[in-house]
Amino acid sequence: MKKLPPLRAIQTFEAFGRHGSVAATADELGVTLLERHGKNISLTPWGSIYHAKVTQAFDQLREAQDELLSIRADSSLVVSCLPSLASKWVGPQLFDWQAISGAHVRLLGTGAEPRQGEEPVDFRISYGDRVRSFEHYTEVFTDWVVPACSPAFLAANPVEDPADILSRSLLGIEWESSYQQPPSWADWAAKIGKPPPGAPRDLKFSISSAAIDAAINGRGFVLAQLSMIRDDLVAGRLVVPFDVRVKLSHTYFLAWQRSALEKPLGAELRAWIVKISRREAALSEKGLPGTK
């Protein structure tokens, strides 16, 4: 026998050993749910009702145990993060790490924070204080925003100094109300000592990546996070005519379930996310190519 029997079974066995009688044992344990018919023992009517309910409960416990074992046996790692981070920052880099490590990773882009113990999420990358509901988390990096546009838009709408940007078509970003808002064009105007721009002439986007894509498609200037446009800058899809930045008011955090580190490559994935976050912070300290 590799495992001890349940405590209740041991208690029943001990009581029966002392009494030598099923009836006396049941009476002591408060489970007088059996009755004798000659040499046979069967459930009483009350016992049958109780047995049906208990069986149902134990079936649910067994299902929960099987589900837990299935999740823990699953070698895939689940990373949840904000949608724009998934498409513009984590996702592109995750392909390379996955190819090198051979890990099976599922990337979920969602603004909703996972409910601990209810959703099979191993790691969560989120913004601000919401991640503090997790037991295990660490700060990763604080991002900056800069005005960016497509080369074609800049060619058609040249700017001689930063203030000229404010008179061009501006794309706005407004996150969900539950998040601290990113720096606005009014904040950027204050940064360069100018009054805020007038009424916006373009759409406002609730998802940063959508606003960035609109800028790539030549719709105007967007205040874009450096982490999310670095690949677009390198590829020439976006340009930053003036490297005038405003820092985000909150930090990005990485949170994890303790069980995630018990999975194959779980600790390695956490270390990798921390590594690319530190690299992002270091790159943000440097100037951007082609800017003034």
C-alpha positions in Angstrom: 0.0 0.0 0.0 1.7 3.2 -1.2 -0.8 5.7 0.2 -2.5 5.8 3.6 -6.2 5.0 3.6 -8.6 8.0 4.2 -8.8 9.2 7.8 -12.5 8.3 7.9 -11.8 4.7 6.9 -9.2 4.4 9.7 -11.6 5.9 12.2 -14.3 3.4 11.1 -11.8 0.5 11.3 -10.7 1.5 14.8 -14.2 1.8 16.1 -15.2 -1.5 14.7 -12.2 -3.1 16.2 -13.2 -1.9 19.6 -16.9 -2.7 19.4 -16.8 -5.8 17.2 -20.3 -4.7 15.9 -21.4 -2.8 12.8 -24.4 -1.4 14.7 -22.3 -0.2 17.6 -19.7 1.3 15.2 -22.4 3.1 13.3 -23.9 4.4 16.5 -20.6 5.8 17.7 -19.9 7.5 14.3 -23.4 8.8 14.0 -24.0 6.9 10.8 -26.8 4.5 11.7 -27.7 4.1 8.0 -27.5 0.3 7.9 -29.9 -2.4 8.8 -29.5 -6.2 9.2 -31.6 -8.8 7.4 -30.4 -12.1 8.8 -26.9 -12.5 7.6 -27.2 -9.6 5.2 -26.7 -5.9 5.7 -28.3 -3.2 3.6 -28.9 0.5 3.6 -31.9 1.9 5.5 -34.2 4.2 3.5 -32.4 7.1 5.1 -29.1 5.5 4.2 -30.2 5.2 0.6 -31.0 8.9 0.4 -27.7 9.9 2.1 -25.8 7.5 -0.1 -27.2 9.0 -3.3 -26.2 12.5 -2.2 -22.7 11.4 -0.9 -22.1 9.5 -4.2 -22.9 12.6 -6.2 -20.5 14.7 -4.1 -17.7 12.2 -4.4 -18.2 12.0 -8.2 -17.7 15.7 -8.3 -14.6 15.5 -6.2 -13.2 12.8 -8.5 -14.0 14.9 -11.6 -12.2 17.9 -10.0 -9.2 15.7 -9.1 -9.1 14.3 -12.7 -9.3 17.8 -14.2 -6.6 19.0 -11.9 -4.3 16.1 -12.8 -5.0 16.6 -16.5 -4.1 20.3 -16.3 -0.9 19.6 -14.3 0.0 16.8 -16.7 -0.5 19.1 -19.7 3.0 20.3 -20.7 1.7 23.4 -22.5 2.3 26.8 -20.8 -0.5 29.4 -20.9 0.5 33.1 -21.1 -2.2 35.7 -20.7 -1.6 39.4 -21.5 -3.3 42.5 -22.8 -4.3 42.2 -26.5 -1.8 44.9 -27.8 1.1 43.4 -25.8 0.2 40.0 -27.3 0.2 41.2 -30.9 2.9 43.9 -30.8 5.4 42.8 -28.2 5.2 39.3 -26.6 3.9 37.4 -29.6 6.6 38.2 -32.2 9.4 37.4 -29.7 7.7 34.3 -28.3 7.9 32.6 -31.7 11.7 32.7 -31.5 11.8 31.4 -27.9 9.3 28.6 -28.6 11.4 27.5 -31.6 14.6 27.3 -29.6 13.1 25.8 -26.4 10.6 23.4 -28.0 8.0 24.5 -25.5 4.3 24.4 -26.2 2.9 27.8 -25.4 -0.6 29.3 -25.7 -0.8 33.1 -25.8 -4.1 34.6 -24.8 -4.7 38.3 -25.5 -7.4 39.6 -23.2 -8.0 42.7 -21.0 -9.8 40.6 -18.3 -7.6 39.5 -15.4 -7.7 35.7 -15.0 -9.5 34.4 -11.9 -6.9 32.5 -9.8 -7.8 28.9 -9.3 -10.6 29.1 -11.8 -8.8 29.5 -15.1 -5.8 27.5 -16.4 -3.4 30.5 -16.8 0.2 30.1 -15.9 1.5 33.6 -16.5 -0.2 37.0 -16.8 1.4 40.2 -18.1 -0.7 43.2 -17.2 -0.5 47.0 -16.5 -0.8 48.7 -13.2 -2.2 47.6 -9.9 -4.6 44.9 -11.1 -1.9 42.3 -11.2 -1.4 42.7 -7.5 -4.3 40.4 -6.8 -1.8 37.6 -7.6 0.3 36.1 -4.9 3.4 36.0 -7.0 4.4 38.9 -9.3 7.3 41.1 -10.3 7.7 44.5 -12.0 9.0 44.2 -15.5 9.3 47.6 -17.2 7.7 51.0 -17.6 7.0 52.1 -21.2 7.1 55.4 -23.0 5.0 56.9 -25.8 6.3 58.9 -28.9 4.5 60.3 -31.9 4.8 58.0 -34.9 3.4 57.9 -38.4 4.0 56.1 -41.7 6.8 57.4 -44.0 4.1 58.1 -46.7 2.0 60.2 -44.3 5.1 62.2 -43.2 6.1 62.8 -46.8 2.6 64.2 -47.5 2.5 66.1 -44.2 6.0 67.2 -43.4 6.9 68.7 -40.0 9.7 71.1 -39.2 9.5 71.0 -35.4 7.5 69.0 -32.8 4.8 71.6 -32.5 3.8 71.0 -36.1 2.7 67.5 -35.3 -0.2 68.9 -33.2 -1.7 70.5 -36.3 -1.7 67.2 -38.2 -4.2 64.3 -38.1 -3.9 62.8 -34.6 -5.1 59.3 -33.6 -6.3 58.9 -30.0 -6.1 56.0 -27.6 -8.6 55.5 -24.7 -8.2 52.3 -22.7 -11.0 50.7 -20.7 -12.1 52.9 -17.8 -10.7 50.3 -15.3 -7.1 51.1 -16.4 -5.1 54.3 -15.8 -5.2 56.0 -19.2 -2.1 56.3 -21.3 -0.5 59.7 -22.0 -2.8 61.8 -24.3 -2.0 64.3 -27.0 -2.7 67.0 -24.4 0.0 65.5 -22.2 2.5 65.4 -25.1 1.6 69.0 -25.9 2.4 70.0 -22.3 5.7 68.1 -22.7 6.8 70.5 -25.5 5.3 73.5 -23.8 2.4 74.0 -26.2 -1.4 74.2 -25.6 -3.4 71.0 -26.2 -4.6 70.4 -29.8 -8.2 71.1 -30.8 -11.0 68.6 -31.2 -9.7 65.3 -32.7 -10.4 64.8 -36.4 -10.0 61.0 -36.3 -11.2 58.0 -34.5 -10.2 57.1 -31.0 -9.2 53.5 -30.3 -9.7 51.4 -27.2 -6.9 49.1 -28.3 -3.4 50.5 -28.8 -2.5 48.0 -31.5 -5.5 49.1 -33.6 -4.3 52.8 -33.4 -0.8 51.8 -34.4 -2.1 49.8 -37.4 -4.1 52.9 -38.4 -0.9 55.0 -38.3 0.9 52.3 -40.4 -1.9 52.7 -42.9 -1.3 56.4 -43.2 -4.2 57.7 -41.1 -2.1 60.1 -39.0 0.2 60.4 -36.0 -0.3 58.1 -33.0 1.2 58.3 -29.5 2.7 54.8 -29.7 4.4 52.8 -27.0 8.0 52.1 -27.8 7.7 48.4 -27.0 4.9 48.1 -29.5 6.5 49.9 -32.5 10.1 48.8 -32.3 9.7 46.2 -35.0 7.7 48.6 -37.1 10.5 51.2 -36.8 13.2 48.7 -37.8 11.1 47.5 -40.8 10.4 51.1 -41.9 6.6 50.9 -41.5 6.7 53.7 -39.0 8.9 56.7 -38.4 9.4 59.0 -35.4 10.3 62.4 -36.7 11.1 63.8 -33.2 12.0 61.6 -30.2 10.0 63.5 -27.6 8.7 61.0 -25.1 6.2 60.8 -22.3 6.5 58.1 -19.7 3.5 55.9 -18.8 2.2 56.5 -15.3 2.1 52.8 -14.4 4.4 49.8 -14.8 3.9 46.5 -16.5 4.0 43.5 -14.2 4.5 39.7 -14.7 2.4 37.5 -12.4 2.5 33.7 -12.2 0.9 30.7 -10.5 3.3 28.8 -8.3 2.3 25.6 -10.1 3.5 27.1 -13.4 7.1 26.7 -12.2 6.6 23.0 -11.7 5.7 22.5 -15.4 8.4 21.7 -17.9 10.2 24.9 -19.0 7.9 27.0 -16.8 10.8 28.5 -14.8 12.6 29.1 -18.1 9.7 30.9 -19.6 9.4 33.2 -16.6 13.1 34.0 -16.8 12.8 34.7 -20.5 10.0 37.2 -20.0 12.0 39.0 -17.4 15.0 39.0 -19.7 13.2 40.6 -22.7 11.5 43.1 -20.3 14.9 44.2 -19.1 16.1 44.4 -22.6 13.1 46.6 -23.5 13.9 48.9 -20.6 17.5 49.2 -21.7 16.5 49.9 -25.4 14.1 52.6 -24.2 17.1 54.5 -22.7 18.7 54.7 -26.1 17.7 57.1 -29.0 15.6 55.8 -31.8 17.1 55.5 -35.3 16.3 58.4 -37.7 14.9 60.7 -35.0 15.9 64.2 -34.1 
